[in-house]
Amino acid sequence: MPPPPNQLLLKENALEEQCLWIISLVLDQRSATWSSAEQKEALLSVLKRDRDVIVMLKTGGGKSMIPIVASMMEHEEAVVVVLPLRSLMTDWERKLIAMKVPFQVYDPTKPLKNTINLIMVSADKARFKTWRQHLAELDAVLPVTRMVFDEAHLPLLSNDFRESMRDMLELRQFPMQMVLLSATVPPSSIPTLKSMFGLTPNAREIRQSINRPELEYILKGPLPSHCIEEEAIQIVMKERRGWSSKDRGLVFVTYLEDGENLAQKASLQPDPNIA
C-alpha cells in the first residue's frame, strides 16, 4: 500500500502556484503555464500521494515535470525514476543537467547519497539485489515515498524477452506511491498494466487524448542504408516549407551521434523560408 497522504500538503491554489513557480524556475522562464489541464491534474494528484497514479500525456505533454517538481517540493523525501531504456537515461540526464536539477544515477558499486533526493535507475539495475539493499539503506535516513516508471507501456510489449520487464510489482519493496508515465496506453491494456505493477485498486488514471491531427505518416519503401540520411533530409526540407515559427519536427535515430550529424547536415541545407 502507498504511504498516507502528505499531511503538509498546501491548499490546492497555493500548491498550484508553487508548482508553476518551480516549473518556471527549471525551464528558466519568467512565468510558466500548464501544458494541459491533464498535466495539472496529474501533478496535483501525484503530490497528494494518497493513491497510485497512471499518467498518460502525449509526447511533449510535460510528463517529466511530475518527478522533477515532486522532488523539489519534498526535499526530505526521495523520488526514484526507473528508466527501461538506455536512450531514456541519456535523455533524462541531458535534460536535468540543462535544467540544473540535482540528481544522482544509481551505481551498484556505491551507496545512494542521502543529500540528493532525485534518483535515476535503469530497469535492469532496479532488479539487482544491491539496489534493493542500497534503497533500503537510503530509506532509513531519507524516506523513499515515490517511484516513477517512465514509458510504462514497455513491459506490456517486452516482458516475454526482457527479464527486467517481468514481475514489475517487485519494484515496490516497501510502502511507496507508484506513478506510471506513458504517452499511449490503450484503455483495454490498463487492467493488465495495473496487475503487472501491482497497483492499488483505487489507482487514478489521467488520460489526455492521443489524437494528433498535426501528425502525418509518410511511408517510403526500403532504401539502402547509405541513402536513408539523404532521404530524411529531403523530407525535412520539404516539410519545412509549410512550417510556421512555432512548428517543430522530430527525427528518431538509433544513436545520438546519428542525430547530431543529421541535424548539422540539415541545418546546412538552404531553407526557402529563411532569407
C-alpha positions in Angstrom: 0.0 0.0 0.0 1.2 3.6 -0.7 2.1 5.8 2.3 -0.6 8.0 3.9 -1.4 11.3 2.2 1.1 14.1 2.6 0.0 15.9 5.8 1.9 19.0 4.9 0.1 19.5 1.6 -0.7 23.1 0.9 -4.2 24.3 -0.1 -4.7 23.5 -3.8 -4.5 27.0 -5.1 -1.2 27.7 -3.2 0.1 24.3 -4.3 -0.7 25.0 -7.9 1.2 28.4 -7.7 4.2 26.8 -6.1 4.3 24.1 -8.8 4.2 26.7 -11.6 6.9 28.7 -9.9 9.2 25.6 -9.8 8.4 24.8 -13.4 9.3 28.4 -14.4 12.5 28.0 -12.4 13.7 24.8 -14.0 12.7 26.0 -17.5 14.3 29.4 -16.9 11.2 31.3 -17.9 9.7 34.4 -16.3 6.4 32.6 -15.8 5.0 29.2 -16.7 1.7 27.7 -17.6 0.3 24.2 -17.6 0.9 22.3 -20.8 -2.7 21.0 -20.4 -5.4 20.5 -17.8 -4.3 16.9 -17.6 -0.7 17.8 -16.7 -2.0 20.0 -13.8 -4.4 17.2 -12.6 -1.6 14.6 -12.8 0.9 16.7 -10.8 -1.5 17.7 -8.1 -2.7 14.1 -7.8 0.8 12.8 -7.5 1.7 15.3 -4.8 -1.4 14.3 -2.8 0.2 10.9 -2.6 -3.0 9.1 -1.4 -3.0 6.5 -4.3 -1.1 5.2 -7.2 -1.4 7.2 -10.4 -1.2 6.3 -14.2 -0.4 9.4 -16.2 -1.0 9.2 -20.0 0.1 12.5 -21.6 1.0 12.9 -25.3 4.7 13.4 -26.3 5.8 16.8 -25.1 2.9 17.0 -22.6 5.2 17.6 -19.6 5.3 14.2 -18.0 8.9 14.7 -16.9 7.9 17.6 -14.8 6.0 15.3 -12.4 9.0 13.7 -10.7 11.1 16.8 -11.0 8.6 19.1 -9.3 7.8 16.4 -6.7 11.5 16.1 -5.8 11.8 19.8 -5.4 8.6 20.2 -3.4 9.5 17.4 -1.0 13.2 17.9 -0.1 13.2 15.4 2.8 11.8 12.5 0.7 13.3 10.6 -2.2 11.8 10.2 -5.6 13.0 7.2 -7.8 12.7 7.3 -11.6 13.0 3.9 -13.3 14.0 4.0 -16.9 13.6 1.0 -19.2 15.9 2.1 -22.0 19.5 3.4 -22.1 18.4 6.2 -24.5 15.9 7.4 -21.9 18.6 7.6 -19.3 20.8 9.7 -21.6 17.8 11.9 -22.4 16.9 12.4 -18.8 20.5 13.2 -17.8 20.8 15.7 -20.5 17.5 17.3 -19.6 18.2 17.5 -15.9 21.7 19.0 -16.4 20.3 21.6 -18.7 17.6 22.5 -16.1 20.2 22.5 -13.3 18.1 20.0 -11.3 20.2 18.0 -8.8 20.0 14.2 -9.4 22.0 11.0 -9.0 22.3 8.0 -11.2 22.5 4.6 -9.4 25.9 2.9 -9.4 25.8 -0.6 -7.9 29.3 -0.1 -6.6 28.3 2.8 -4.4 25.6 3.5 -1.8 23.0 6.1 -2.7 23.6 9.6 -1.4 21.1 10.9 1.1 21.8 14.5 0.1 20.2 14.2 -3.4 16.6 13.1 -3.4 16.0 12.6 -7.2 17.4 9.1 -8.2 17.6 7.7 -11.7 18.0 3.9 -12.1 17.8 1.7 -15.1 15.1 -1.0 -15.1 17.8 -3.7 -15.3 19.7 -2.4 -12.3 16.5 -1.9 -10.3 16.3 -5.7 -10.2 19.7 -6.2 -8.6 19.9 -7.3 -5.0 22.4 -4.5 -4.4 19.7 -2.0 -5.5 17.2 -3.3 -3.0 19.8 -3.2 -0.3 21.0 0.3 -1.1 17.4 1.6 -1.4 16.5 0.1 2.0 19.6 1.8 3.5 18.6 5.1 1.9 15.0 4.8 3.1 16.2 4.6 6.7 17.6 8.1 6.5 15.7 9.6 3.5 12.2 8.1 3.1 11.6 6.8 -0.4 7.9 7.7 -0.8 7.5 7.6 -4.6 8.7 5.6 -7.6 8.1 6.8 -11.1 8.3 4.4 -14.1 8.8 6.2 -17.4 7.5 4.6 -20.7 5.4 2.3 -18.6 3.8 0.6 -21.6 7.1 -1.1 -22.5 6.7 -4.0 -20.0 3.5 -4.8 -21.8 5.5 -5.3 -25.0 8.8 -6.8 -23.8 8.2 -8.9 -20.7 8.4 -12.1 -22.8 12.0 -11.5 -23.8 13.4 -9.0 -21.2 13.8 -10.4 -17.7 13.9 -6.9 -16.2 10.4 -6.3 -17.6 8.8 -9.2 -15.7 7.2 -9.1 -12.2 7.2 -5.3 -12.1 5.3 -5.4 -8.8 8.6 -6.4 -7.1 9.8 -2.9 -7.6 7.7 -1.7 -4.7 9.8 -3.3 -1.9 8.1 -1.2 0.8 5.2 1.2 1.1 5.5 3.9 -1.6 3.4 5.6 -4.3 3.8 4.1 -7.8 3.5 6.6 -10.7 3.4 5.2 -14.3 4.1 7.6 -17.2 3.3 6.9 -20.8 2.4 8.7 -24.0 0.0 5.9 -25.0 -1.7 3.0 -23.2 -4.9 1.7 -24.8 -7.8 1.5 -22.3 -8.0 -2.2 -22.9 -4.4 -2.6 -21.5 -5.0 -0.7 -18.3 -6.1 -3.7 -16.2 -3.1 -5.7 -17.3 -0.8 -2.7 -16.5 -2.3 -2.4 -13.1 -1.9 -6.1 -12.4 1.7 -6.1 -13.8 2.8 -3.3 -11.5 0.7 -4.4 -8.5 -1.1 -1.0 -8.4 -3.7 -0.3 -5.7 -7.3 -0.9 -6.7 -8.1 2.8 -6.5 -5.2 3.8 -8.7 -6.1 7.0 -10.5 -6.0 7.2 -14.3 -5.3 10.5 -16.0 -5.5 10.4 -19.8 -5.0 13.0 -22.4 -6.4 12.5 -25.9 -3.7 11.0 -28.1 -5.4 12.2 -31.3 -2.7 14.1 -33.1 -4.2 15.8 -36.2 -0.9 17.6 -36.8 1.0 14.4 -37.4 1.3 12.9 -40.8 2.6 9.5 -41.9 4.9 9.5 -44.9 5.6 5.9 -46.0 8.6 5.0 -48.1 9.8 1.8 -49.5 13.0 0.1 -48.2 16.2 2.0 -49.0 19.9 1.2 -48.9 21.4 2.3 -45.6 23.7 4.9 -47.3 20.6 6.6 -48.8 18.5 6.9 -45.7 20.2 10.0 -44.3 19.7 12.0 -47.6 16.1 10.9 -47.9 15.4 12.1 -44.3 17.0 15.5 -45.1 14.9 15.8 -48.2 11.7 15.0 -46.3 12.6 17.5 -43.6 13.4 20.3 -46.2 10.1 19.7 -48.0 8.0 19.8 -44.8 9.7 22.9 -43.5 8.4 24.9 -46.4 4.9 24.9 -44.8 6.1 25.4 -41.2 5.5 28.5 -39.0 7.9 29.7 -36.4 6.1 27.6 -33.8 6.3 24.3 -35.7 8.8 21.7 -34.7 9.9 18.4 -36.2 11.2 15.2 -34.6 13.5 12.7 -36.3 14.1 9.5 -34.5 17.5 7.9 -34.8 19.3 4.8 -33.4 22.3 6.7 -31.9 22.7 10.2 -30.6 25.7 10.7 -32.9 23.5 9.9 -35.9 21.0 12.6 -34.8 23.7 15.2 -34.3 25.2 14.5 -37.7 21.7 14.6 -39.4 20.9 17.9 -37.6 24.1 19.5 -38.7 23.7 18.5 -42.3 20.0 19.5 -42.4 20.9 22.9 -41.0 23.3 23.5 -43.8 20.7 22.9 -46.5 19.1 26.0 -48.0 15.7 26.9 -46.5 13.4 28.9 -48.8 11.7 30.3 -45.7 14.9 31.8 -44.4 16.2 35.0 -46.0 
